[in-house]
Amino acid sequence: MNVRKRERETRLAPDSRVSLFENTFVHGLGSDFERTAHDEGFLFVAGVDEVGRGCLAGPVVAGACILDLSTPLPDGLNDSKKVTPEKREAIAAELKETALAYSIGRVEAEEIDRINILEATKKAMLAAIDALMPAPDYLLIDALQLKGTRLPQKAIIKGDSISVSIAAASIIAKTYRDALMRELHDEFPQYGFDGHKGYGCASHFAAIREHGPCRLHRMTFRGVVV
């Protein structure tokens, strides 16, 4: 499933193209990577990140986001793991209003088991990138290099703590996946997906031992098959 930003005008005056990538810092994050890409002639720079890679259940989800850095960035924007759930929701809502584009890609547990989690993560990222409108011309990716695209890219270790675009993508992906796992809890309440969101914890392992795994579980992950 992919989520697209509502269609909007993407033609920019020359002055707007310059201001779009002005250097901006938010709580230690910077737009230096975005600015450098712009200086090299790129306009639509997308940050890409994933969530749910280490979960025992549910899909791996990737987010992609092209920020409009000529507008103020959400207060508190940061790596999604460093932001409270309530703040993440507020930031995500603001990003969806102000970003030039955002999108989601996901790969389900069955396919994760078939192709492995690394390849599934890359596939989710590529799906998110393909869903962006306007299409990006440069990628900033948290940690990974993607071979399935011809777009120029830069892999950044701990990118969600350094690049505002990657941080935005992580927020978009995390809030989407958390909402999905809360919905799936209604179908499988015995596992507590609304709390741990599919990650491994004592209560989740106990539920697997008691009820066995369900179709959302990744059967190739340690601790799932008992």
N, C-alpha and C positions, 0 to 999 in steps of 0.2 A: 504494500500500500504506500502510495506517495502523497504528500501534501504539497500543494502548490500555492505560492503567493498569488493573491488576486491580480489579475492583469492590470498593469499600470503603465503610464508613459515612461519610456526609458531613454528617450532622446535627451541628451544633455548638451547645454551650451558649452563652448570651450572653457569658460571660467568655472563652470560647475564641475567639469572633469578634474580641474586642478584642486578645487576645494574638497572634492569627494574624499581625497586621501590625505588631507592635512594630518600632521602628526598629532595624535590624541592619546592621553594616558588616563586610565581609569583604574584606581586602586592597584597600581603596580603593573597592570596590563598595558601594552603599548600597541600602536598601529605602525611600528617601524617596518614590519614585514610587508604590510599592505602598501605603505608609502614606497618602499623599495621596488615592489612589483610595478607600481604606477610609474615610477621613474624610468623603468625599463620598457614602458609603452603599454602595459596592461591596464584595463579599466575595471572589469568585473572580477574582483578577487574573492573567491569563496573560501571560507573556513570549513573544514570537515572534521567531524569527530564521531565516536561511537559510544554507546552505553550498552550494558548487559552482556559484555563479552564473557565475564566470569560467572554468570548466573547458571544455576542448575535447571531453570525452567524459563520458558518464554523466549521470544525472539531476540536476536541481536539487532539493535536499531542504530542507524547512522543519521546524523543531522548535517545539513549543509546550509550555510548562510552567507549572503552577500550583504554587508552592512553599507548603509549610507552614512559615511563619517562626516558629512556636512551637517548632520543633525546631532543633537546631544545623545550620547549613549546612555542606556539605563543605569541608574545609580545602583551600585553593588554588583555590576557585571563581573563575573569571575568564573573559574572552573566550576562546573555544576556540583562537584563533590564538596566544594567549600562554601556552598550557599544553602541556607535553610530551605525546606520544601515550600514554605509560604513565600519566601523571597524569590525562589526560582519561578513560581507561577506568575508573580508580578513582572519579573524581568521578561519571561517568555511572552506575556501578553503585550508588553511594550515593543519587544523585538518584532512581533508579527505586524505591528502597526507601522514601524519605522524602517525596517530592513527593505532593501531593494528586492530581495528574494529570499525565501527559505524553503526547505523541503526535507522530506523524510524518506529513508529507505529501510526496509526490514527483511530479515531472513528468518524463517521459522525453525523451530527445534528439529523437525524431521530432516530438513536440508542441512542444518548444522551437523547433525550426526552423519550425514552422507558425505559432505565435502570437507569437514573439519571447521573449527571455529575461526581460524585465521582466514581461510578462504571465504567463509560466510561473512565475516566482517568486511572484507574487501568488496564482496558483492553488494552488501548493503550500502557501502559508501558510494560505489559506482551508481547504484540506483538513485541515491539522493542527489548526486551530481547531475545525472541525466534529467532529473525532474525540475531543476532550477530554471526559472524564466524571469529575467534574461539569462541566457547561458553564460557560465563563467568562462573567462579566458586564462585564468591562473588559479591554482589550488594551493592552499595552505592546509596541510594535513597533520593531524596529531600522530606523530611517530611513524606512520606507515608510508611506504612508497606504493603507488598503484600502477600496475603494468597494463591494466585494462582500459587506459585512456591515453590519448595523445596529447592531452593538455599539459603544458608545463606545470611543474609542481615543486613544492618544497616540503619535505617531512621535517617536523619540528618536535624534538623530544620535549615532553611536558608542554606541548603547544597550547593546551587549554589554560595554562597559567601565564602564558606569555603573549599570545596573539588574541586581540579582541574578537576577531572573526571566528577563530576556533572556539573560544570561550562561548560565543553566542551559539555556535552549532551544538556545543555540548549541552547548553541549557534547553535548546529546542528539542534535542533528542531525549534528554532525561525526562522532561515534563510529559512528552508524548508517551514514552514507555511506561512511566509510572501510572498514567491515566489508564493505559491499556491493561496493565496488570491489576488495577483496581476493578476494572470491568470483568476480567477473567476470574477474579475472586468469586463473583456471583455464580459462576458456573462450577467452580471447584473450591467451595468455601473451606473444605477440610484441610487445605494446605496453607492457608493464611497469606495468599499472594498480595493481599491489600497492605500487609505490613512489610514483609521482607522483599517483596517485588521479584521473587524468584531466586534471590541470592541464598547461598548456603548459610544456615545458622542452626542452632540447636533445635528450635521448634520445627523448622523445615525438615531437617533430617528425621526427627521423630515422626512427623506426619508421613514421610515416605515409608518409614519402617512399618507404620500402622496400616496405611492404606495402599501402599505400593505406588509406583509412578503413574502419572496420567499422560495424556497425549501431548501436554505442554512440556514435559520433561525431556532433557537431553540425555538419551540413553547411553551415550558414550562418555558421559562425565562421571568421574569418581564420586561415589556416594549416592547415585541415583538408583542403580540396580542393586537390590538387596537379596 
